[in-house]
Amino acid sequence: MRTTTLGGSAVGVTQLALGCAAIGNLYQPVTDEAALATVDAAWNAGIRTFDTAPHYGLGLSERRLGAALRDRPRDTYTVSTKVGRLLVPDPEGGCGDDLANGFAVSATHRRVWDFSADGVLRSLEASLDRLGLDRIDVALLHDPDDHAEQALREAYPALERLRTEGVVGAIGVGMNQSALPARFLRETDIDVVLLAGRYTLLEQGGLAELLPEAAARGRSLVVGGVFNSGLLTDPRPGATYDYAPAPRAVLDRALRLLKVAERHRVPLRAAALRFPFGHSAVASVLTGARSADEVRDTVEQLRRPIPDALWGELRAEGLLAEGVPVPVVPAEKEPS
């Protein structure tokens, strides 16, 4: 699988990255065996980039990912995790669950927002312990939407120092919006933005400012949420968009995308996976999975050829604007 380096760093990422929220029991339990099989299937498919966070299952995702990678040569894979939420033991929470935050785990800890320099250090130290690793390849500021000034003033300089010292290889920000990451690109020296849900076949809000900014500065985008919370895997009434039932207008747009894809005999999820690679700033697409079968299906869809005519019809139908870049099918080499 193709590998690209992030921004000005030496950290490599594979074209497809495995998001590990699901193996942290996102919405429903996943067994230890299924979590291990999921990571193994990704590895066997050539995926060498894995994204996790303390937030995912109150540390369960990090522990499971670390266990799955333990016997792999350390220099052969890339792990990204996140800072901004500290996990604090909650003696009174063990009897309840964490489903209010989306994870089917016991509420043994509570999350405390902390974008201070000390919070960054404490968070990474705890992540290293859960992962069983001696270093983090990519450290991301996680959802600093309501903490922008502290993240810029305190958390970012701490990450920059850790990068200079070689404790982390690349630094960046991971968010579900594009405006604040664009500010980070302008005001800091981050290597990468993990952008979830805002540069997809359904919507391209990130193209207005964030992606051109990244391209101009030689920085990288990892694109997550390419299925817009599942809507582009199976558009139908009740399908989710941004983790809630899709509004009628959004669903209607997704159904129009589906009809075009069907006319070209392409699964909509295959087109959605391939779409972000039309932009030069996109280094990798990040997708989650909770089973080995889901991983194998994702890899199969990514490898499906997408005819140029599909993108052309999407433009003709007004579903893609003229300025939106699309992947180009490589020309076949002439016989020598």
KAJOMO-V573741 format. One record per run of one state. SS is the DSSP state (hx for helix, st for strand, lp for the rest). FROM is the first residue (numbers start at 0). TO is the last residue. If there is no record, write none. Layout:
ss	from	to
SS	FROM	TO
SS	FROM	TO
This chain:
ss	from	to
lp	0	1
st	2	4
lp	5	10
st	11	13
lp	14	14
st	15	18
lp	19	20
hx	21	23
lp	24	24
st	25	25
lp	26	30
hx	31	43
lp	44	47
st	48	50
lp	51	58
hx	59	68
lp	69	72
hx	73	75
lp	76	76
st	77	82
lp	83	83
st	84	88
lp	89	95
st	96	97
hx	98	100
lp	101	101
st	102	105
lp	106	107
st	108	112
lp	113	115
hx	116	130
lp	131	134
st	135	141
lp	142	143
hx	144	163
lp	164	166
st	167	174
lp	175	177
hx	178	186
lp	187	190
st	191	195
lp	196	203
hx	204	206
lp	207	208
hx	209	216
lp	217	218
st	219	223
lp	224	238
st	239	240
lp	241	242
st	243	244
lp	245	246
hx	247	262
lp	263	266
hx	267	277
lp	278	280
st	281	287
lp	288	290
hx	291	302
lp	303	306
hx	307	315
lp	316	335
